[in-house]
Amino acid sequence: MKVTKDTIIAEVLRINPKTAVLFMEIGMHCVGCPSASGESIEQACMVHGADPDELVEKINKFLEQ
C-alpha cells in the first residue's frame, strides 16, 4: 500500500508500527495520542512545521523494504 498526504497517521502505524520512528524524527512524538487516530499526515505536518511530501516519500520507501 502507498500512503499519501491524506493517509491517517494511525493507519500508517497499523500497516507497520516501526514507521513511528519516522514521525518522531520530525518532532511528532505523540503518534499514539488520540489526534493520530483522526489526523492525516498533511494535517500533522502543518502543525509540526514539516514537509508532508518529504515524510510521505520516506514512509513509502520504508514500507517498500
C-alpha angles and dihedrals in degrees: 000000000000117000123218135193087269094057113114114243093231089055091054090050091050090053091052122352090200089073086078089087090063091056092046092051090066096044102270095131097156098066089141096051122110092258090065089061092065106018123100123223089251093052092049092048091052090054093046098041094243132138108255094200091055092048093047090051092051093047093049092049089049092050092050091062 
